[in-house]
Amino acid sequence: MSEEFRGDQGLEPGKTAGLLFRFHGRRALRIAANRASMLAENGDREGALEWLRISEAVRDILQRETKQ
């Protein structure tokens, strides 16, 4: 992933969510949630938590889009 989407603590959820939404639309939430699940199943707790934060950011974007 591009370095501009990584902060000091890893991926930046807002930027990553925006990119996912731009390329995948409504499927972005499912993609992020699946990634979190896959990482959790493989024992990567930190990675899973990071992708859960991204999922939440995607959900926020979807809610804003629905209100417009």
N, C-alpha and C positions, 0 to 999 in steps of 0.2 A: 504494500500500500504506500502511496506517496507520503513523503516525510511531512508535508504540510498538514496532514490529518493526524499527526502524532504530536502530542504535547509532552511535557516532562513526565507525566504519569501514564503515558500510553496514548491510545486513540482518543481523539476529541469527539465525544458522542454527538454533539450538534452538527459538526461538519461532516462526520461520517454518515449520520442519518440523512442529512440533506443530499449527499451524494447518492446514497442508496435509493432515496425517494426519486431523485431526478432520473436515474437510470431504470428503476424497476417499478415505479409507481406504487400502487397499493400492495404489491407483492413484497415490498421492502420490509414490512413488519414480519412477515412469515420468514423471510430470508434471515433477518437478524435473530429472531427467536430460534430458528433452527441452528444457527451458528452457535448461539449460547448453549443450547442443549447438547450439541456435539462436543463442545469443549468441556462441558460438565461431565459428560459420559467418559471422556478421556482423562479425567482427573485434573483438568486445568481450571481450578476454581477462580483464579484472578481473571483469566481470559473470559470465562463464562460471565462473571460479574460485569466486566467491561461491555460485553455484547448485550447484557440485559439493560445496561444504561443506554446503549444505542437503541435498543428496542423501545424503551420509554421515549426517547427523543423522536423516533419515527412515529410513535403513537401521537405525540404532541403535534407533529406536522400534519398527520391525517385528521386530527380534530380541527385544526385551523382550516384545512382545506374544505372540510365538511361544512363549516360555519359560513364559508364565503358564498 
